Amino acid sequence: MRARTRNHKLSVQLGTDILASKTIVLLKIDDDGLQNSWDLYKQRSDVPLSFTDSTIAFLARKHFISDIFSYDGHFGALSFHVLDRL
């Protein structure tokens, strides 16, 4: 959010809202998930993924999530439906 809006206060408010939300589920990564995310990152040189993106993709697949809200369209190359606006 900060990178998109260049507004620290707005990004802090969004983070606060997400952490306090009763409807947003935060997914956490364990050691096995970390290794699987790293394996995905190494395998997909054809897609401009960051390691963070690889972790998001791994967790989404693990939890049967098909829609990802992102301004990074490359999630589509991993067969996700990419939402870029609310």
QUIMOKA-V919243 format. One line per field, one symbol per residue. psi: psi as a letter, one per 30 degrees, with the letter a starting at -180 (. if undefined). A space follows every 50 residues. Layout:
# QUIMOKA-V919243
psi: ???
This chain:
# QUIMOKA-V919243
psi: eeeefhjeeeeeeeeeeeffkffkkkklkaeeeeeeeeeeeefiffkikl eeeeeeeeeeeeghkfkkjlfjfffefggljkkgl.
